[in-house]
């Protein structure tokens, strides 16, 4: 994450706010496996004293080009995206135990609580869901699961490689 030139104070402040939002929206402790208690403790919850606090770029509002120095804003967003990409590639895999070829691991089953790992979601979103149904492949291992997400109660079928068991 090496910038080509020095960052201005405002750009650095904005970048740190983006990085802070990413880091403070992650789960702090192991998530409850109780499907009736989907509340996840995050640093943002402790800082804001709110259980439904999620900072997204949607909360920023509408800006005219006169209000923003567009080049600097884009630069901050690019740096925040680099941080998010590294966070996703380096931190999230630590949550997902990989023992593929050395030992058998338990397949996901109905009722397991999961975290969705998806590069297309907002940087501060951590979709948590519950396995509703699992689908076995020809080798009798679960390769796909149907997940009910706790936030909007939507159902989604997804490969287990995008799911992190909590």
N, C-alpha and C positions, 0 to 999 in steps of 0.2 A: 504494500500500500504506500508506495513512494510517490509523492506528488512531483510533477515536473518542475514546479517553481514554488516559492514560499507562499503559504496561505495567509490571507489577511485575517485580522482578528475576527471580523464578522463571519467570514467563511468557516473558520475554525470553530467558532461558537455554534454555528448551525450544524456542522458536521458532528460535533460532540453531542448535540441534542438528538440527532438521528441515531447515533451509536448508543446513547443512553436509552432511547426508546426501545431499541432492539434488545439490549442486554436486560433491561428491567421488565420485559414482557415474557421472559422465559420462566418455566416452572422452577420454583425454588426447592421444593422437596418432592419426594416420590408422591405420585398422584394416587389418590384413593381409588381402590378398585370397586368401590360401591357405586353402581350406576345411578343411584338416586342422589348421590352427592358429587356432582361434577365440578364443584368449586376447586380451583387450582390456585394455590398461594404463589404469588409472584412479587418481586421487589416493587413493582408499580403499585400493587395493592397496598403494600405497607407504606409507600411514600404518599399515596393520594387518599388513603383510607376509604377507597371505593372498590367494590367487588367487580364492577363491570367496566372499569377503566381500560380502554384500548386506544392508544394514539395511532391514528392512521393519517395518511396524507390527505384523506377526504376532509379532515377537520381543519385544514389550512384555509379553506375558503377560496374565493375568486380574487385574482390579482391582475392588475393591469401591468403591461410591460414597464410603465413608468414607476410602478411600485417596487419592482424587483430589478436587480442587476442580473439579467437573465443568464449571462455567461457564468457568473459566480454561482448562481443557484444551480445551474446544470452541473457545474463542477462538484458542488457539495453532494448533489444527488448521485453523481458517478462515483465519488469516493464512498458514500454510504452504501451503494450497491456493491462495491468491491468488498467492503467490510461484511455485508450481509452474505455475499457469496462465500467468503472464507469462513464465516460463522457457521453457515449451513454445511459446508464441506468438511470442516475440521471439528466443530463442536457436536453437531447432531449425531455423527457416526459414533461418538463416544457413548451416547445413550443407547445405541443399538448394538447389542452384543453379537459379534460375528464368530461363530464356531462352526461354520459350514462343514468343513472337511475333517475336523479333528474330533468332534463329538456330536452326538445327536442332540437336537434341541426340541423342546416341546413346540408343537404347532399351535398357532393361534386358534382359540376356541370361542364359542359363543360366550359373551359376557366379559371378555378381556377388554381392558381400557387401553386405548392407543393414542398416539400423537401422529398426525399426518405430516409427512415430510414431502413438501411440494414446492418446487421453485417458482410456481406461478402465483403463490399467495403473497399477500402484503408482508413486508419485513417484520412487522410487529404482531402478526397473527400466529397463534399456536392452536390450530384446530384439534380438539380432543374429541374422540368418539368411542363408541362401544361396538364391539363385534356382534353383529346380529346373526350372521350366517357365514360359514366358511366353505370353500370349494376346493376339493382335493383334485390333484392332477393324476396322471397315469401311474406315477410312482408312489401314490398314496400319501403325499405330503400336501399341506395347504399352500396353494400358490396365489389364491385370490380370496378376498373376503368382502362381505357386504357390511358396511359400517354406518351406524347412526351417529351423526355428529350432535353433540350436546347443545350447541349454541342455537341452531335453528331446526333441530330434529329432522334433518335431511338424510336420506339414504343414498349411499354411493358404493358402487363396486369398484375395488381397486386392488392392484397387485400388492402382496405382502411386503415387497421391497420398499414400498412407500409408507409403510406403517412402522412405528417405533412402539413396542410394547412398554407400557409403564407399570 
